[in-house]
Structures are given as C-alpha cells and as structure tokens.
Amino acid sequence: MTRNTRSAAGLLVLVAILFLATSCVISALEIGPLQTDSETVEAGAAEEASVELTMGAGRLNIDGGANDLMEAQFTYNVEAWKPEVSYDVNDGFGRLKVDQPDTRDLPLDMGEIQYEWDLRFTESVPIDMEVTMGAGDGQFELDSLMLNSLRFEGGAGDIEVDLSGSSLRDLDIRMGAGDVSVDLSGNWQQDLSANMQGGVGRATVIVPSKAGVRVEVQGGLGQVNAAGLNRSGNVYTNDAYGESEVTLEIDIEGGIGEINLELAE
C-alpha cells in the first residue's frame, strides 16, 4: 500500500468515525421561535485587529462594507446557541471573538434548526482572520477587506471564498469533507503564501494570469485539472511566473477528490 493510499484510507476511517459518533448523539436542543439579533462592534482605538470566528454548525456569510469594525446579524431558533461576542483593544490592537456556544451535542441532521450569521467588516482596518467551522456552509466575500492573513478550518460543508486581488499575504485552508472554491484572481499588488489541505470533496482554485503563480500539488486521490497552466511534475505555473514582480506560491495537499486549477482571463 502506497503512502497516498494509506493517507486516503486513514482519512476515510476518520470521516466514518466522526459520522458514527455524531449519529449517536441524541440532541436535547430546544427549538424555539426564529429570532434575529443585530450587533455592532466599533473599532475604537484599534489600528489593526484580529477576528476569530467559531461556529459549530450552521451557515456563515462574511462580507465587507461595514461602517464599524463589524456589523452582524444573527438568525437562530435555538436559544442556547445565541452567539457570544467579545472585543477588547490593547495598544492599538483589537481582538474580536464571535463564538457559537454550547455545541457539545451537535446533531448530524439540523432538521428544523436554523442558524446563520451574516457578518460585515470594515474595509479600513487591517485584519487577521481565523475561522473555525464544524458542519455548515460558508460564503466569504473578502476581496474588499484589508486582510493580512486568513486561516480557515472546516469540518463538513461547502465553502466559497473570494479573495480576488485582495491585500492578503498569508492563507491557510484545511478542509474536512465538502467542496471548497477559492478565487485568487484579480490584480495582486503583493506576494501571497498559501497552503491548502483537502479532505473529502472537490477543491477549485482560480488563479490570476498577470501575477506569477506557482502551485505545487502533493498526495491525494483524484484528478488534477489545470487547463492553461504549465506543468512540470507536480508543479503548475502560469506564463507570468518568473516574469511578474508579484508571485502567488500555493501548496496544495490533496485529499480524496479532484483538484481544479482555473486560470482567470
């Protein structure tokens, strides 16, 4: 058995264990009326900020355009899952945390449970963002934010991330089960170092044509589709690589499922 086969088999076993363990949970969650809470967090004296978002199950939508550091709308029908928001500023650095509480007994099937966060962030404060999700889908429109770094860890669900032409310098994405789409097209003005670890599902990465791009793919079971890119072994580059002043270095560790590298026009 090859190393890649052993890794894939181990991943399947892990997913099966998580599935069975979650299936055995008998949720005692009390479903109540649907309610929507709004909350605004002002940046205060913060010249830069870290944002930590932790959601056990549900849907997470992130966008820019906020007048304050964060403008949030939380929709839920489980009172025990009312989001917890904390923020403090120290020496010009803000720390914002948004947590979904009491997620020890997450049901596999959400059924009648409704849980969704709609978060908008300022476009005028540099942000380091860390997102942790258990089970759920996400739509992240981050291209307009002054984002320095993004770290995402997902359990099960489909995620779409728009970082086209952003100010991002560091990207780390780790998927469990589900499809992930990351848009890195656009006019990049600085280098990017990106690491992506696939789980079970399809991974799609859209790369720019004018900025230099180098993608190295390691391991995984599944086909790599990279039309329009140059291939040398497990390394894929665009025509601007080595010619452009800006370079996107992307390392992908495949899981189980195909990897699509798409060259933007």
C-alpha positions, -999 to +999 in steps of 0.1 A: +000+000+000+015+034-010+017+064+013-010+082-006-033+052-004-027+048+034-034+085+039-066+084+020-077+052+038-070+068+071-090+099+062-120+077+052-118+059+085-117+092+104-147+106+085-166+073+092-158+076+129-170+112+130-201+103+112-210+074+135-201+094+166-223+123+156-251+099+145-252+085+181-258+119+196-294+124+208-298+161+207-316+177+236-316+211+219-348+230+224-361+246+192-379+279+198-392+307+177-369+322+150-353+354+161-328+378+146-303+398+167-282+427+154-249+437+169-223+464+160-187+464+172-169+497+169-131+496+162-124+522+189-087+529+191-077+498+171-053+505+142-054+468+133-074+438+146-077+401+148-110+384+142-117+349+155-150+332+144-160+298+158-192+281+146-201+245+153-230+241+129-249+265+106-242+289+078-217+317+078-217+347+054-189+372+055-187+405+035-172+439+036-188+473+036-193+479+074-190+514+088-177+499+121-153+471+127-182+446+125-219+448+118-236+414+125-269+399+121-276+366+138-306+344+129-313+314+151-341+294+167-321+276+195-317+300+224-287+281+237-269+290+206-272+328+209-238+340+197-213+353+222-193+384+211-163+398+229-140+427+219-111+445+235-084+469+224-048+470+238-021+492+225-039+499+193-046+462+185-082+450+187-093+414+194-127+404+183-142+369+190-176+356+179-185+321+192-214+297+189-218+284+225-230+251+238-221+230+208-212+198+226-243+179+214-244+189+177-270+169+157-259+154+124-292+164+108-300+201+116-337+193+108-358+223+118-328+241+134-320+274+117-287+291+124-270+317+103-245+345+108-243+375+084-212+394+092-199+426+076-165+440+084-148+474+079-126+479+048-103+505+066-087+484+094-061+457+086-074+423+098-060+389+106-090+365+104-093+330+118-125+309+110-133+275+125-164+257+114-177+223+124-206+215+100-220+240+077-217+261+045-200+294+041-198+323+016-168+346+022-167+378+001-133+391+014-119+408-017-126+443-003-112+438+032-078+449+043-070+413+051-034+404+061-040+367+068-068+342+067-068+308+084-098+286+079-105+251+093-137+233+083-153+201+093-181+192+068-197+216+043-192+236+012-172+269+013-167+296-013-140+322-007-135+353-028-100+368-023-096+382-058-070+410-058-070+413-020-042+425+003-038+391+017-003+378+023-009+345+042-036+319+035-042+286+053-072+264+045-079+230+059-110+211+048-127+181+063-155+169+040-171+191+013-162+213-017-141+244-015-137+271-040-111+299-036-110+328-061-074+343-062-079+361-095-076+399-098-048+424-097-024+414-069+000+440-056+019+418-032+032+382-028+009+355-014+019+324+005-010+299+005-014+264+020-045+243+013-052+208+027-080+189+012-103+164+028-131+146+010-145+167-018-136+188-048-112+218-045-113+246-070-087+274-071-090+303-095-056+319-102-047+352-119-030+354-153-010+386-148+006+379-114+031+350-113+016+317-100+033+285-088+011+257-075+026+225-060+002+196-055+012+168-031-006+135-025-043+129-028-065+106-047-082+123-076-076+140-108-058+174-112-073+196-139-051+226-148-060+238-183-040+268-194-012+262-169+023+248-175+031+215-158+064+201-146+058+170-125+035+181-097+042+218-101+019+240-122+028+276-132+013+303-154+031+322-181+037+352-158+056+331-133+092+343-131+083+374-151+060+392-127+072+412-097+044+396-077+042+358-071+015+336-056+030+305-041+003+279-035+009+245-018-020+220-020-021+187-001-048+167-018-073+146-001-100+125-018-115+143-048-105+162-078-085+194-078-094+221-104-069+249-111-085+275-132-067+303-150-086+336-149-087+357-181 
